[in-house]
Amino acid sequence: MSKNTHKIPDPLAPDTVKADPTYGLQMAHFIESEWFNGGIESKGSQFMTRGKWIEEKRLFVRAESDSGDDKNLLSRNTGDLDYINLDWSQLNISQKFCRIVSNGIQDKYYNLDIRAFDAISVKLKQDRINLFKTAMYAKPMLEKAKKVLGIDLVPKGFVPEDEDELNLYMEIKDRPRIEIAEEIMIDYVKKTNEWNTIEREKNKDLVEIGIAVARVYTDKNDGVKVQIIDAETYGHSYVNKNNFDDAFYHFYVDTISINDIKRESGFDDIVLRRIAKKQAAANNMLFNENFEECNMESLLDMRIHVMRFTFKSAKRITFKKTINKKGQVTKVSQRDDSFDPPMTELKSSKVLDTWYEGNYVVGSNEIYGYQECENLVRDDMNKAKSPFVVIATNIYKNRLHSFLGDIQPMCKQLQREHLKIQQLVAELKPDLTQIDLDSLADLSGEGEEGGDKKENWQMALNLLNTKGVVITQRTDMGELGMKEGAGARPISSQQGSALAPLLNTWAHYYNLIRDVTGVNPARDGSLPADALLGVNEMAQLASNTATQHIVDAATDFNKRVAELISSRIHSIFKHDKSGYLKRIYENAVGKHNLEALEALSDRSLHEFGFSVEMVPAQKEMQEFAEDLGIAMKEGTIDVEDKIEAQRIARTNIKLAHEYLKYRRRKRIKQRMEEQSIMAQEKSQNDMASAQAAVQAKTQSYGMQKQIDIDTEAKLSSIRLMEYQKKKEIDAPGEQIKFEQEVYLEQMKVSTTMNLNKYKEDAKDKRQDVAASQNSEMITQRKDGSAPIDFKEEFDISKLFSN
């Protein structure tokens, strides 16, 4: 078919022109000319080329691709295949590597964080923070008033101790109810649209064909719908970005029946007959019916290609501003572009992006359902987003490239090596035995017990087969020399030696796949169990890095789907006049969280931002668990803190570390305060105990002394009575003894007196003798007479003779 060229319609046309179906039909013809090349099933069309490329990739990963190239390589000459008996079934090696990557992309490895960033949410959050700050600053004063006045005015519930605790609390626990409600509604939409199936198909497409496509729209009966689009039926404008932000149109081809078209469009039978006739002619369909006169029921099951497209454009919003005599604006109302304001009014306008959508019957001039996209999604820059979510892993100048495309050449080589090994094994034969009949004939004809030559030949072969003995014979040829010959000898086969190079080549290409993809033994589980932990972790890191771009594309796809779902929900709460769809989502939220249900009354006023947070790696979680263990041993955190920290760490390891550090500092501070209080209490208790001990000791001492005094008094009375009784008993003897003692005393006195008198008399006599001697001595000195011997003249015993 010749290529039909259509120009893109004027992008600067007025909004009234763009809203007309004729403009949409022009855009549909332009898309058709770029992709279908005169017909949707034309072999040279871009649509068929892209679809064929995707189909080949999907068949290859299923090991169902055409084996014609392999047959041509093995068939060097015409008719060679008649002599080759091989199993042409393909080895499904590529599926292993593709599934390792696609199955490794799971929701459990990342989290979608939803935050409300509209003015109302920000104000509510700030008011909440101010309320906590007020309670925090007033707490010391209120606690003091409680002690002094006995009035408890301390706020109940959570009261932060400092700014750090307040920030952590707002980040972890005090989530706005509207965010919780939004999260519940998005999960509800995903579950009702079989998100697990969409997730699996999306991951497979990203790995196998390098592109994933979905469409998010609002169904009047079922609410927000998420539809996975087959990439074989999808088309887009020229792009260079993996996130398709530079695409200005998207479409996919849906093959439906005439009956479905009638239900969707409301076309009459004349239009439907014309569509059926053009479709049959375009596709060379053998149809015996006369399209103008046949029964309409015979055409209802006929399959028709419908292009569901959307394209980006711009629209101008014009406002009329009424002003008073003072030049002040008193009223603002929306008008169309043709509005010409009078002197008392002003005109202002702004240009916004928008998307139009419609359904075009391929190969015809019929279009239906053309309109501006309902419930447009806008980003932070007020840019309208397409209802299509498209992501590619590696696109360049509109050409796709996939993970499977990287390994296809090596997988094909492995398949060919597999066929060569089959061929070699099929051609393997037992070792050959060469028999020289002439040499056997020259053997002696005389065998044992007269045997003939036949028996000798049989014996030679038996010795060769069983003992490996080769029988030789030398024959003298005279001048020609000696002739040596073997009757039978083995010849080794060469096919077996060719098997080793093929196996080495197989291992080479298999390892080459690992090097190209990064799916090393640590990733696919084939690493030896005794491998070092560090080696295993490094291999895992290298493998994850090699396929990180695919994971990033998958997470970005999910984030954009969540954004579209959120915007669709926003429009439902804003524009659903019947309230039917609104009640569906209110019931979904209330079923899971009644408190969050209250926030939905103002859902249409809130806007949300989405971010993807990767789940911490196993090594990070292990290190964090070690930190928790150390803190638990120190006693700086308790079991509740550990559980909360582990919960936070599953989604945000940095926040978990901050929480752990804060709780540890707070617990240490609390412990020091407790120790200080305990020390004070202990001191007071010790003083009270000492005072009580002294008082008790004093009281005990007084009581003991009183007891001693009473006892002593009683004992004294007893002793006095005893003494009196004893006196009465001993009185007669005492009297006699007294008299004796008086007599003795008298005798002692008398003796003493006599002794004293004797001593005085003797003294007087000695004095008389001494005086006499002195007198004689004086006389002797005077006379000069001879010495006087007083011993002879005086006998001292005379003194005592009296």
C-alpha positions in Angstrom: 0.0 0.0 0.0 1.1 3.5 -0.6 1.7 5.6 2.4 -0.9 8.2 3.2 0.6 11.4 4.6 -1.4 13.7 6.8 -0.2 16.9 8.5 -0.7 17.5 12.1 -3.6 19.8 12.8 -3.0 23.4 13.8 -1.9 23.3 17.5 -2.8 27.0 17.9 -6.4 26.6 16.7 -9.1 28.1 19.1 -10.5 25.8 21.7 -13.8 25.6 20.0 -12.1 24.2 16.9 -10.1 21.7 19.0 -13.2 20.5 20.8 -14.9 19.7 17.4 -14.7 16.0 16.3 -13.3 17.1 13.0 -10.1 18.2 14.7 -9.9 14.9 16.5 -10.3 13.1 13.2 -7.4 15.0 11.7 -5.2 14.1 14.6 -6.3 10.4 14.2 -5.4 10.5 10.5 -2.0 12.0 11.4 -1.3 9.2 13.8 -2.5 6.7 11.3 -0.2 8.0 8.6 2.8 7.7 11.0 2.1 4.2 12.3 -0.1 2.3 9.9 1.4 3.3 6.6 -1.9 3.0 4.8 -3.1 0.0 6.7 -2.8 -1.5 10.2 -1.6 -4.8 8.9 0.8 -3.5 6.3 4.1 -5.2 6.7 6.1 -2.0 6.2 4.2 0.0 8.8 5.8 1.2 12.0 3.0 -0.4 14.0 3.6 -3.9 12.5 7.4 -3.5 12.7 7.2 -2.6 16.4 4.6 -5.3 17.1 6.7 -7.9 15.2 9.8 -6.9 17.3 7.9 -7.3 20.5 6.4 -10.6 19.4 9.8 -12.0 18.5 11.1 -11.1 22.0 8.2 -12.7 23.7 8.4 -15.9 21.6 12.2 -16.0 22.2 11.8 -15.9 26.0 9.2 -18.7 25.7 11.6 -20.7 23.5 9.1 -20.7 20.7 11.0 -18.6 18.2 11.7 -19.8 14.6 14.6 -22.2 14.3 15.2 -21.5 10.6 18.5 -19.6 11.2 19.9 -22.6 13.1 18.9 -25.0 10.3 20.5 -22.8 7.7 23.8 -22.8 9.7 23.9 -26.5 10.0 22.8 -27.1 6.4 25.8 -26.2 4.3 24.6 -27.9 1.1 21.2 -28.6 -0.3 19.8 -31.7 1.2 22.1 -31.8 4.3 19.1 -31.7 6.6 17.9 -35.0 5.2 20.9 -36.7 6.8 20.7 -34.8 10.2 18.4 -36.2 12.7 18.2 -33.6 15.5 15.7 -32.3 18.1 15.2 -28.7 17.1 13.5 -27.8 20.4 15.0 -24.6 21.8 16.6 -24.5 25.2 14.9 -21.9 27.4 18.0 -20.4 28.9 16.9 -16.8 28.5 13.8 -17.3 30.6 15.9 -18.1 33.7 17.8 -14.8 33.6 14.7 -12.8 32.7 12.6 -14.2 35.5 15.4 -13.7 38.1 15.3 -10.0 37.3 11.5 -9.6 36.8 10.6 -11.7 39.9 13.1 -9.7 42.0 11.1 -6.5 41.5 8.5 -6.7 44.2 6.5 -4.3 46.3 8.1 -5.5 49.5 11.4 -4.0 48.4 10.1 -0.4 48.4 7.4 1.7 49.9 5.3 4.5 48.4 5.2 7.5 50.8 2.2 9.7 50.5 2.3 13.3 51.8 -0.4 16.0 51.6 1.2 19.3 50.5 -1.8 21.5 49.9 -2.3 24.7 51.9 -5.0 23.2 54.1 -2.9 20.2 55.1 0.2 22.3 55.7 -1.8 24.7 57.9 -3.4 21.8 59.9 0.0 20.3 60.4 1.5 23.6 61.5 -1.5 24.1 63.9 -0.8 20.7 65.4 2.9 21.5 65.8 2.0 24.8 67.5 -0.4 23.0 69.9 2.3 20.5 70.9 4.9 23.3 71.4 2.5 25.3 73.6 2.0 22.2 75.8 5.7 21.6 75.8 6.6 25.1 77.0 3.8 25.2 79.5 4.4 21.8 81.1 7.1 22.9 83.6 4.9 25.7 84.9 1.8 23.6 85.1 3.7 20.8 86.9 4.9 23.4 89.5 1.4 24.8 89.9 0.2 21.2 90.5 2.8 20.8 93.3 2.1 24.2 94.9 -1.6 24.7 94.4 -2.7 21.1 94.0 -4.5 21.9 90.7 -3.8 19.4 87.8 -3.7 21.5 84.6 -1.0 19.4 82.8 -2.2 18.5 79.3 -3.2 14.9 78.8 -1.8 12.7 76.0 1.5 13.3 74.2 3.6 16.2 75.4 7.0 16.5 73.8 10.0 17.2 75.9 12.1 19.0 73.2 12.1 19.8 69.5 13.7 16.5 68.5 10.9 14.5 70.1 8.3 16.7 68.5 9.9 16.3 65.0 10.1 12.5 65.4 6.6 12.2 66.6 5.2 14.3 63.7 7.3 12.2 61.3 6.4 8.8 62.7 3.1 8.7 64.5 1.1 11.9 64.0 0.2 11.4 60.3 -2.7 13.5 59.1 -5.9 11.5 58.7 -6.3 12.6 55.1 -3.0 10.9 54.2 -4.2 7.7 55.8 -7.5 7.9 54.0 -5.7 8.5 50.7 -3.4 5.5 51.2 -6.4 3.3 52.0 -8.3 4.5 48.8 -5.2 3.9 46.6 -4.8 0.4 48.0 -8.5 -0.2 47.4 -8.2 0.8 43.8 -5.2 -1.4 43.2 -6.9 -4.4 44.8 -10.1 -4.0 42.8 -8.1 -3.8 39.6 -6.0 -6.9 40.3 -2.8 -5.0 40.9 -0.8 -8.2 41.5 -1.5 -9.3 37.9 -0.7 -5.9 36.5 2.5 -5.8 38.6 3.7 -9.2 37.2 2.9 -8.3 33.6 4.6 -4.9 34.0 7.8 -6.4 35.4 7.9 -9.0 32.6 7.5 -6.4 29.9 10.2 -4.2 31.3 12.7 -7.1 31.3 11.6 -8.7 28.0 10.7 -5.8 25.7 11.9 -2.8 27.8 8.6 -1.0 28.0 5.5 -1.1 30.2 2.2 0.7 29.4 -1.0 1.2 31.5 -4.0 3.5 31.3 -5.8 5.0 34.3 -9.3 6.3 33.8 -12.6 6.7 35.6 -15.5 4.4 34.9 -18.9 5.8 35.7 -20.0 2.6 37.4 -16.8 1.1 38.9 -14.8 4.2 39.7 -11.1 4.5 39.0 -9.8 1.7 36.7 -6.2 0.7 36.0 -5.8 -1.1 32.7 -2.5 -2.8 31.5 -2.0 -2.1 27.8 -0.4 -4.7 25.6 2.7 -3.0 24.2 2.2 -4.8 20.8 -0.9 -2.7 20.3 0.5 0.6 21.7 2.0 3.6 19.8 3.3 7.0 20.7 4.9 10.1 19.2 8.7 10.4 18.7 10.4 10.3 22.2 13.8 10.2 23.6 13.0 10.1 27.4 12.4 6.9 29.2 9.5 8.4 31.2 7.8 9.5 27.9 7.4 13.1 29.2 8.2 14.3 25.7 5.4 12.3 24.0 2.4 14.4 22.8 0.2 11.6 21.8 -0.5 8.0 22.8 -2.8 5.3 21.5 -3.5 1.6 21.5 -5.4 -0.5 19.1 -8.3 -2.4 20.5 -9.9 -5.1 18.3 -13.6 -5.3 19.1 -16.8 -6.4 17.4 -19.2 -4.3 15.4 -21.7 -4.9 18.2 -19.2 -3.3 20.7 -18.8 -0.3 18.5 -22.5 0.1 18.2 -22.8 -0.1 22.0 -20.0 2.4 22.6 -20.7 4.9 19.8 -24.4 4.7 19.1 -23.7 4.6 15.3 -26.7 3.7 13.1 -26.7 0.7 10.9 -25.7 2.6 7.8 -22.4 3.8 9.4 -21.8 0.3 10.8 -22.2 -1.3 7.4 -19.8 1.2 5.9 -17.3 0.4 8.6 -17.6 -3.3 8.0 -17.2 -2.9 4.3 -14.0 -0.8 4.6 -12.5 -3.2 7.1 -13.1 -6.1 4.9 -11.6 -4.3 1.9 -8.6 -3.1 3.8 -7.7 -6.5 5.2 -8.6 -8.5 2.0 -11.3 -10.4 4.0 -13.3 -13.0 2.1 -16.8 -11.9 2.9 -19.8 -13.2 0.9 -22.3 -10.8 2.3 -23.6 -7.7 0.5 -22.8 -5.1 3.1 -25.7 -2.8 2.0 -28.4 -5.4 2.0 -27.4 -8.3 4.3 -28.9 -8.9 7.7 -27.2 -6.7 10.3 -27.0 -9.6 12.7 -24.5 -11.3 10.5 -22.1 -8.5 10.8 -22.2 -7.9 14.6 -19.4 -10.5 15.3 -17.1 -9.0 12.7 -13.8 -7.8 14.3 -12.9 -4.2 13.8 -9.7 -2.3 14.8 -10.4 0.8 16.9 -7.6 3.2 17.8 -8.2 4.7 21.3 -6.0 7.7 21.3 -5.2 10.8 23.3 -3.1 13.8 22.4 -1.7 16.8 24.2 -2.8 20.3 23.4 -3.3 23.7 25.1 -6.4 25.6 26.0 -6.9 29.2 26.9 -9.1 30.1 29.9 -10.6 33.6 29.6 -12.0 35.6 32.6 -14.2 38.7 32.7 -13.4 41.1 35.5 -16.0 43.6 36.5 -14.5 46.8 38.0 -16.2 49.7 39.9 -15.6 53.4 39.6 -12.6 53.1 42.0 -10.9 50.6 39.7 -11.5 47.7 42.0 -12.4 44.2 40.8 -15.8 43.3 42.1 -16.6 40.2 40.1 -14.8 37.5 38.1 -16.5 35.1 35.7 -15.2 32.7 33.0 -15.9 33.5 29.3 -14.8 32.1 25.9 -12.0 33.4 23.7 -14.4 35.6 21.6 -15.3 37.7 24.6 -14.8 41.4 23.9 -15.1 43.4 27.2 -16.8 46.8 27.4 -15.1 49.8 29.1 -16.3 48.8 32.6 -14.8 45.3 32.3 -11.4 43.7 31.9 -10.3 40.6 30.1 -7.6 38.2 31.5 -6.6 34.8 30.3 -4.1 32.0 31.0 -3.0 29.0 28.9 -3.0 25.5 30.4 -2.0 22.2 29.0 -4.8 19.7 28.3 -5.4 16.3 26.7 -8.1 15.3 24.2 -9.2 11.7 23.7 -11.3 9.8 21.3 -11.9 6.5 19.5 -11.1 6.2 15.8 -12.1 3.3 13.6 -8.9 2.5 11.7 -9.2 2.8 8.0 -12.3 4.9 8.0 -13.4 8.5 8.7 -15.5 7.5 11.8 -14.6 8.8 15.2 -16.7 8.7 18.4 -16.3 9.6 22.1 -14.1 12.6 21.2 -13.7 15.1 24.1 -11.4 16.7 26.4 -10.0 14.2 28.9 -12.1 14.0 32.0 -10.4 14.4 35.4 -7.1 15.7 34.1 -4.1 15.1 36.3 -1.8 18.1 36.9 1.6 18.2 38.5 3.2 20.8 40.7 3.8 23.1 37.7 0.1 22.8 36.7 1.1 20.7 33.7 -1.6 18.2 32.6 -0.6 14.6 32.6 -1.6 12.0 30.2 -4.0 9.2 31.3 -1.4 6.8 29.9 1.5 5.7 32.1 4.4 4.6 30.0 8.0 3.8 31.1 10.9 2.4 29.2 14.2 1.0 30.5 16.3 2.2 27.6 14.9 4.1 24.6 17.0 6.1 22.1 15.5 7.9 19.1 12.3 6.1 19.5 14.0 2.7 19.5 13.5 0.3 22.3 16.2 -1.8 23.9 15.6 -4.5 26.6 17.4 -6.8 29.0 16.4 -9.7 26.8 18.0 -8.1 23.8 21.3 -8.0 25.6 21.4 -11.8 26.1 19.8 -12.9 22.9 23.0 -13.3 20.9 24.6 -15.5 23.6 21.4 -17.5 24.0 21.4 -18.2 20.3 25.0 -19.3 20.4 24.2 -21.7 23.3 21.3 -23.1 21.2 23.7 -23.7 18.3 26.3 -25.3 20.6 23.5 -27.5 21.9 22.6 -28.6 18.4 26.3 -29.3 17.5 26.6 -31.4 20.6 23.5 -33.3 19.6 24.9 -33.8 16.1 28.3 -35.0 17.6 26.7 -37.4 20.0 24.5 -38.8 17.2 27.6 -39.4 15.1 29.6 -41.1 17.8 30.6 -44.7 16.9 32.5 -47.4 18.8 36.3 -47.6 18.2 37.0 -49.1 14.8 38.9 -52.4 14.3 41.0 -52.7 11.1 41.3 -56.2 9.8 44.0 -57.0 7.3 42.8 -60.1 5.5 46.2 -60.7 3.9 47.9 -60.7 7.2 45.3 -63.1 8.6 45.7 -65.4 5.6 49.5 -65.6 6.3 48.8 -66.9 9.7 49.6 -70.5 10.2 46.9 -72.7 9.0 47.5 -75.2 11.7 45.6 -74.3 14.9 45.4 -76.1 18.1 44.3 -79.7 17.6 44.5 -79.2 13.8 42.3 -76.1 13.6 41.8 -74.3 10.3 42.5 -70.7 9.3 39.0 -69.6 10.3 39.6 -70.7 13.8 42.9 -68.8 13.9 41.2 -65.6 12.7 38.5 -65.9 15.3 41.1 -66.5 18.0 43.0 -63.4 16.9 39.9 -61.2 17.1 38.9 -62.6 20.5 42.4 -61.8 21.8 42.1 -58.3 20.5 38.7 -57.6 21.9 39.2 -59.2 25.3 43.0 -58.9 26.0 43.9 -56.1 23.7 46.6 -58.4 22.1 47.5 -57.6 18.5 48.8 -60.6 16.6 51.6 -59.6 14.2 53.7 -61.6 11.7 57.0 -61.0 10.1 57.7 -62.2 6.6 61.2 -62.4 5.0 60.9 -60.7 1.6 64.5 -61.4 0.7 66.1 -58.4 -0.9 63.0 -56.4 0.0 63.7 -56.9 3.7 61.3 -57.9 6.4 57.6 -57.3 6.2 55.6 -56.7 9.3 51.8 -56.9 9.4 49.0 -57.0 11.9 46.0 -59.2 11.3 43.7 -56.9 13.3 44.3 -53.6 15.1 42.0 -51.0 16.8 41.5 -47.4 15.4 40.3 -44.8 17.9 37.3 -42.6 17.1 37.9 -38.8 16.8 34.4 -37.6 17.7 34.8 -38.0 21.4 37.8 -35.6 21.5 35.7 -32.9 19.8 33.2 -32.9 22.6 35.4 -31.0 25.1 35.9 -27.9 22.9 32.1 -27.7 22.5 31.5 -27.9 26.2 34.2 -25.2 26.8 32.5 -23.0 24.2 29.2 -23.6 26.0 30.6 -22.5 29.3 32.2 -19.4 27.7 28.9 -18.1 26.3 27.0 -19.0 29.5 29.6 -17.0 31.6 29.3 -14.2 29.0 25.6 -13.9 29.7 26.4 -13.6 33.4 29.0 -10.8 32.7 26.6 -8.9 30.4 23.6 -9.1 32.6 25.2 -9.0 36.0 23.1 -12.0 37.1 26.0 -13.8 38.7 26.0 -17.0 40.8 25.2 -15.0 44.0 22.0 -13.7 42.3 20.7 -17.0 40.9 21.6 -19.1 44.0 24.3 -21.2 42.4 27.1 -19.8 44.5 28.7 -22.5 46.6 27.4 -22.7 50.2 30.9 -22.4 51.6 31.6 -19.1 49.9 32.8 -16.3 52.1 30.1 -13.9 53.3 32.0 -10.8 52.0 32.4 -12.4 48.5 28.6 -13.2 48.5 27.6 -9.6 49.5 29.9 -8.0 46.9 28.6 -10.2 44.2 25.0 -9.4 45.2 25.8 -5.7 45.2 27.4 -5.9 41.7 24.4 -7.8 40.4 21.8 -5.4 41.8 23.7 -2.5 40.4 23.7 -4.0 36.9 19.9 -4.2 36.8 19.1 -1.1 39.0 17.8 0.8 35.9 15.0 -1.8 35.5 14.0 -1.5 39.2 14.0 2.3 39.0 11.7 2.1 35.9 9.4 -0.2 37.7 9.2 1.9 40.9 8.7 5.1 38.8 5.8 3.4 36.9 4.1 2.5 40.2 4.6 6.0 41.6 3.0 7.6 38.5 0.1 5.2 38.6 -0.5 6.2 42.2 -0.4 9.8 41.2 -3.0 9.3 38.5 -5.2 7.3 40.9 -5.0 10.0 43.5 -6.0 12.7 40.9 -8.9 10.6 39.7 -10.1 10.2 43.2 -9.8 14.0 43.7 -12.0 14.6 40.7 -14.6 12.1 41.9 -14.9 13.9 45.2 -15.0 17.2 43.4 -17.3 16.5 40.5 -19.4 13.4 41.4 -22.8 15.1 41.7 -24.7 11.8 42.2 -22.4 10.8 45.1 -22.4 7.2 44.0 -18.7 6.8 43.4 -17.9 8.9 46.4 -19.8 6.6 48.7 -17.8 3.6 47.3 -14.5 5.1 48.4 -16.0 6.4 51.7 -17.1 2.9 52.5 -13.7 1.5 51.6 -12.0 4.0 54.0 -14.5 3.5 56.8 -14.1 -0.3 56.7 -10.4 0.0 57.5 -10.2 3.3 59.5 -13.3 5.1 60.9 -11.2 8.1 62.1 -9.8 8.7 58.6 -13.3 8.7 57.2 -13.9 12.1 58.8 -11.2 13.7 56.7 -12.9 12.8 53.4 -15.4 15.6 53.8 -12.7 18.0 52.4 -10.9 15.5 50.1 -11.4 17.7 47.0 -9.4 20.4 48.7 -6.3 18.3 49.3 -3.3 17.6 47.0 -0.7 14.9 47.5 2.9 14.2 46.7 4.3 10.7 46.2 7.9 9.4 46.7 9.4 6.0 46.5 11.6 4.8 49.4 13.6 1.6 49.0 13.4 -0.9 51.7 16.8 -1.2 53.6 19.2 -3.8 52.4 19.7 -7.0 54.5 23.2 -5.7 55.6 21.7 -2.5 56.8 19.0 -4.3 58.7 21.6 -6.6 60.2 23.8 -3.7 61.4 20.7 -2.0 62.8 19.8 -5.2 64.7 23.3 -5.3 66.2 22.9 -1.7 67.4 19.5 -2.6 68.9 21.1 -5.6 70.7 23.9 -3.4 72.1 21.3 -0.8 73.3 19.2 -3.6 74.9 22.2 -4.9 76.8 23.0 -1.4 78.0 19.4 -1.0 79.1 19.1 2.3 77.2 16.0 1.1 75.4 13.2 -1.3 76.4 11.2 -3.8 74.4 8.6 -1.3 73.2 11.4 1.0 71.8 12.9 -2.0 70.0 9.6 -3.0 68.4 8.9 0.5 67.3 12.5 1.0 65.9 12.2 -2.3 64.0 8.9 -1.2 62.5 10.4 2.1 61.3 13.5 0.4 60.0 11.5 -1.7 57.6 10.6 1.4 55.6 13.2 4.1 56.6 16.5 3.0 58.1 17.7 6.6 58.5 14.6 7.6 60.5 15.0 4.4 62.6 18.5 5.4 63.5 17.3 8.8 64.5 14.6 7.3 66.6 17.0 4.9 68.2 19.5 7.7 69.0 16.7 9.9 70.4 15.2 7.2 72.6 18.7 6.2 73.8 19.5 9.8 74.8 16.1 10.2 76.4 16.4 6.9 78.4 20.0 7.9 79.6 18.7 11.2 80.7 15.7 9.6 82.3 17.9 7.1 84.0 20.2 9.9 85.4 17.2 11.7 86.7 15.9 8.5 88.3 19.2 7.9 89.8 19.3 11.4 91.2 15.8 11.1 92.6 16.7 7.7 94.0 19.9 9.2 95.6 17.9 12.0 97.2 15.3 9.5 98.4 18.0 7.2 99.7 19.6 10.1 101.6 16.3 11.2 103.1 15.5 7.6 103.9 18.9 7.1 105.5 18.4 10.2 107.6 15.0 9.2 108.6 16.2 5.7 109.4 19.1 7.0 111.4 16.8 9.4 113.3 14.3 6.6 113.9 17.1 4.3 115.0 18.4 6.9 117.5 14.9 7.5 118.8 14.3 3.8 119.1 17.7 3.3 120.7 17.0 6.1 123.2 13.6 4.9 124.0 14.9 1.4 124.3 17.8 2.6 126.5 15.4 4.5 128.8 13.1 1.5 129.1 16.1 -0.7 129.8 17.4 1.7 132.5 13.9 1.9 134.0 13.8 -1.8 134.1 17.3 -1.8 135.7 16.3 0.7 138.3 13.2 -1.2 139.2 15.2 -4.4 139.3 17.9 -2.8 141.4 15.3 -1.4 143.8 13.8 -4.8 144.3 17.2 -6.4 144.7 18.2 -3.7 147.3 15.0 -4.4 149.2 15.7 -8.1 149.1 19.3 -7.6 150.1 18.2 -5.3 153.0 15.8 -7.9 154.3 18.4 -10.6 154.0 20.9 -8.4 155.8 18.4 -7.7 158.6 17.6 -11.4 159.0 21.2 -12.2 159.0 21.9 -9.7 161.6 19.2 -11.1 163.8 20.7 -14.5 163.4 24.3 -13.5 163.8 23.6 -11.0 166.7 24.6 -13.4 169.7 27.8 -14.6 168.0 28.6 -11.0 167.0 28.2 -9.9 170.6 30.7 -12.5 171.8 33.0 -11.8 169.0 32.7 -8.1 169.8 33.6 -8.6 173.4 36.6 -10.8 172.3 37.7 -8.1 170.0 37.4 -5.5 172.7 39.4 -7.6 175.0 42.0 -8.2 172.4 42.1 -4.5 171.6 42.6 -3.8 175.3 45.4 -6.3 175.4 47.0 -4.8 172.3 46.7 -1.3 173.9 48.2 -2.5 177.1 51.1 -4.2 175.4 51.7 -1.2 173.3 51.8 1.0 176.3 54.2 -1.3 178.2 56.4 -1.5 175.1 56.5 2.2 174.7 57.2 2.7 178.4 60.1 0.2 178.1 61.4 1.9 175.1 61.3 5.3 176.9 63.1 3.8 179.9 65.8 2.2 177.8 66.2 5.5 176.0 66.7 7.4 179.2 69.3 4.9 180.3 71.2 5.1 177.0 71.1 8.8 177.3 72.5 8.6 180.9 75.3 6.2 179.7 76.1 8.5 176.8 76.2 11.5 179.0 78.6 9.6 181.5 80.9 8.5 178.6 81.0 12.1 177.2 81.9 13.3 180.6 84.7 10.8 181.0 86.0 11.6 177.5 86.1 15.2 178.4 88.1 14.4 181.5 90.4 12.1 179.6 91.1 14.8 177.0 91.8 17.2 179.7 94.1 14.8 181.7 95.6 13.3 178.7 95.2 9.9 180.2 95.1 6.6 178.3 92.1 5.6 176.2 89.1 4.3 178.0 87.6 0.9 177.0 83.9 1.5 177.5 83.2 -2.2 176.8 85.0 -3.3 179.8 83.8 -0.5 182.0 80.2 -0.6 180.8 78.1 -3.6 180.3 75.2 -2.7 178.2 73.2 -5.6 179.4 72.9 -3.7 182.7 70.7 -1.3 181.1 68.1 -4.1 180.6 68.7 -5.9 183.9 66.0 -3.9 185.5 
